[in-house]
Amino acid sequence: MKNLIKNTIFLLMLLSAISFQMNAAKETKKILNATESAEAKVMTDRLVEIKDMDKTMMTRTEKKALRKEVKSINTNLADLNGGVYLTTGAIIIIILLLILIL
């Protein structure tokens, strides 16, 4: 019986922490100012421009440079958007820990 009470308290604390994080993420999206959104628009326009390019006549090094540019733009956009991302491995580990605890 003590284990059941302890586990339910732990689960409630865990769920409340998740809701606090979700509220914090919503607040940060509201604070996003105009310059960051303008930067994001410029970056997305550049991604569309790269996607529409004819890459058949490019050399290998030019294609490699474009790939690097796309990766850097994507990471910058992810930084601007913020938020918490969970990978599949992290979700599996969390589920396993919950099964072991409960």
N, C-alpha and C positions, 0 to 999 in steps of 0.2 A: 504494500500500500504506500509506503514511504517513497519507493522508487517511482510509482505512478505520479504522485504529487510533484516530486522533484522534476520528472520529465515534462510534465505539463507546464510547470512554471518556466522551465528552460525554453520550451517551444513558444510560449507566449512572449517571452523576452526577445527571442529571435525574430518572431513575426513583427513585433513593434519596432525593432531596429530597421527592418526592411521598409516599413512604411515611412519612417523618418527619412531614410535615404531617398525614397521616391519623391517625397515632398520637397526635399532639398534640390533634386534634379529639376523639378518643375519651376522652382524659384529662379534657378540659374538661367533657364531658358527665357524667363521674363526679363531678366536683366540684360540680355544680349543687346548691345548698342548698334547703331546704324553703320558704323565703320566695319565692324566684324561681318555684318550681313552683306555689305558691299564687297568685302574681300571674298566672301564665300561665293558671291555671284560671279566675280571675276574668275575665280578658280573653276567653278562649274562650267563657265563659258569656255575656258581653255580646255577642259576635258572633252567637251563636245567638239571643239575644233580639232583636237588630236584624233578623236574617234572618226571624224569625217575625212581625215587626210587620206591621200592615196599613198600607201606605204610600199607599193610594189617597186618603185624606182629608187628607194632609199638604200643606203649601204647598211651593213650590219652594225657599225658603230652609231649611226644616226638612229637606228631602231632601238638600240640599247639605251641611248641618251633619252629617247622619248619614254621608254619604259621606266627609267629612273625618275623622270619628271612626273609621270602619272602616279608612281608610288609616293613621291613626296607630296604631291597635291592631295592625294587621298589621306595621308596621315595628317596633313594640316587641316583638312576638312573635318576629320574625326576629332581633332583637338578643339576646333571651334564649336562643334556640336556638343561636346562634353558627354556626360552620361556614364553609366556603369555597364560594361559589357562582360558577360560571362561566357567562357568557352565551354564546349561540350565536355571536356575533361573536368573542368571545375564543377559543372553541374553533377556529373557522375560521382565525383568525390563527395560533394555535399550530400547527395542522396545516400551514399554508402555510410557516411558518418551518422546521418539521422537514423538509418536502419540499425546501426550498431548501438547507438545511444538508447533508442527506444526498444 
